[in-house]
């Protein structure tokens, strides 16, 4: 699940403590040759996701940005793009997750199978809000997921599954847009990865989808 800022009080912290105190999942899983899990962390100490995967027995996590001086939102695009273009990623699929507010609470292999069953190239976590505001993106997200609850229809860039080659191509588009300061991927603070992915979702649907029915990604908030 991915934490949402609307969670009141210490519910998320309590859920994390309960997860790490449990023994059922401790050391249960092994790394897969067909899936690379990627995150970003500029700090020297491990983030929540790194600790979570170690708890599950997974060690082959790719952490991008370690040692960089300051966090920039562009890292979520540029660092993954550069890594995939380098050829260092040999797996057919990637799972890219934010590092500070995400837990993996089950078998990544099962999540991968569900992604494959959905017959798309990229699958994003959902969110309830139109953020950053984009009336055209919000209307499109509502239009293509009428069967889902309105609180689960919108794209959340905090987590996605993808076929590796496809993700590299789309990330390349965003990098090019970032260099041109294109309006479809730029907000007041500069590049906004979520805005960029929302526009690419409109452009490439159904190859890019939102997990509006929560088959793979679960949010931890009032609408979970």
N, C-alpha and C positions, 0 to 999 in steps of 0.2 A: 504493500500500500504506500501511497504517497501522502505525506502530511499536507493539510490545507491550513492556511493561516487563520481560518475561521474557528478552528478548534478552541473551545473555551477551557481555560484552566490547564491542569496538568494531565489531561487525558492521554495525549500523545506520549509524554514522558512515561506515564504509567504503563502504557501499552508496550513501549520499548523495554522497560524493565522486566515485564512479564515475558516478553519474547526471549530475552537473553537468559532469564532464569530457567526457562524450560529445557528439558533434556531430549524431548522427542525428535527434534530436528538437528541436534548437535552432531556435527560430523557426518551427517547422513548422505550427503551428495558428493559427486565427483565432477571434476571439470569435463567439459565436452569438447570434442574436436570440431563439431559443426556450429559452435556458438562461442562468440567472444563477448564478454561483458565489459563495458567501457564506462568509466566515470571521469570526473575532473576534480582536482584538489590541488590548490597552490600552497597549502600549508604543509609543514613537515609531519604533523601527526595525522594518523588515519582518521578519515571521516566515518560517519555512521554506517554507510553502505559497506565500506571496507571491513569494518568490524563484524557486520552482519554476515557477509559472505565467508569470512574466516570461521565464524560460528557454525555455518552450514557445512564446512569442510572444503570450501572452494578457495583455490589459491591463485588461479590464473586470471586475475582481474587486471585489466589495463587501466592504469591511473595516469591521466594526462595533466600536465601543468605543474607537476611537483617542482618547487623551487622557483617558480616565476614570482616576481616581486609583488604584484597586486592582482586582485581578481578583476577580470573584464568579462562582460557578457559575450563578447565576440569569441572568447575561448571555447564556448560550447559548440561553435561552428568551426572556427579555424583549426583548433587542435585536433578535432575528430577528422576533419577533411585532410589535414596533413598526414595524420596517422594512416588513414585508409589509402591515400595516394602513395605512401611510402612502400606499400607492398608487405608491410610487417604483419598485417592481419590476413591469415590464411583460411579463416573459417567462412562458410557460406552465409552465415547470419551474424548479426550483431544485436546486442541488447544494450542500449545506451541510457544511463540513469543518472539523475542528480545524486550528488554524494552525501548531502547533509540531512535530507528529510525523506529518504526512501528506505524501506525494508523489503527484502525478498523473503517471503514467508512460506515458500513451498519449493517444489522441484522445478528448476529452470527448464528442464527437459519437457515437462508437461506444458509449461507456458509456451515453449517453442512449438510444440505440436499444435496447440490451439491457434497460434499465429499462422502456421502453415495452412491449417484448415480454413482460415478466413480468406485465402486466395488473393492476397494483396502483396504489395512490395514493401510497404511500411505501415506500421500500426502504432498510433499514438495513444497515450493515456488521455482520459477525458477530464474536463472541468465544467463547472456550472456557469461560469461567467464569460462574458464577451470581453476578453482582455488579451492584449491592449485593444481598446475600442476600435472595432471595424465593422460597421453595419453590414457591408457586403459579405464579409466572412461569417458573421453571426447568422445572417439569413441563409447562407449556403449550408452551414452546419445544421441548422434546424431542418432545412429542406431534405437533406440526404439521410436523416435519422429520425423520421417521424414516429417510428415505433418505440423509440427510447424516451426515457424521462427527460424533460427539458433540462434538468440539472446535470445530465451526463452527456450532452451533445457536443460540447465545444472542445476544441483541441487544446491539449496541455503538453507543452514541450519538455516537461520534466522527465519523461520516460518514453522510449519507443523501441520497438522491434523493427528490424529491416533486413532485407537481403543486402549483403555487403556492397556489391557492385552498384546496386541501385542507389543506396544511401550516398556513396561516394559521388555519384553524378549529381544528385540533388544538392548535396552540400557544396559542390562546385558552383552551382547556380547561385547559391546564397553568398558565397565568397565573392563572386563577380558582382552581384548586386551591392554588397557591402562596399566594395571598392569604388563603385559608381555612386554611392549614397542614394540608391534607388528608394523611392518612397514606399514600396511594398515591403521593405525589410528594415526601415529606419524609423525610429521614434526620437523623442526629444533627447534621450541620452546616447543616441547612436544606434548601432545595430540592435534590433530586438529579435531574438531567435524565434520567439513564439509567434510574433507577427509574420515573420518570414515563412515559417512552416504553415501557418494558416492560409496564406496566399498560395503556397504550393499545393496544399490540400485542395483548394478550389481548382487549381490548374490541372492536377493529375488524378483526381478522383476517377475511378475507384482504386487506382494503384496505391494511393495514399488514403488511409482510412483512420477514423477515430474509433477507439474501443468503447462505443457508446453503450454497449450492453455489459460492460465490465467482465468480459470473459478472461482477460489477462491482467488488467490493471485495476486495482481497487483504491479509491481515495479514502483517507481517514478524516472525515469531517461530518458535519451535521446531516449531509445527504448520502452518506455511505449506505 
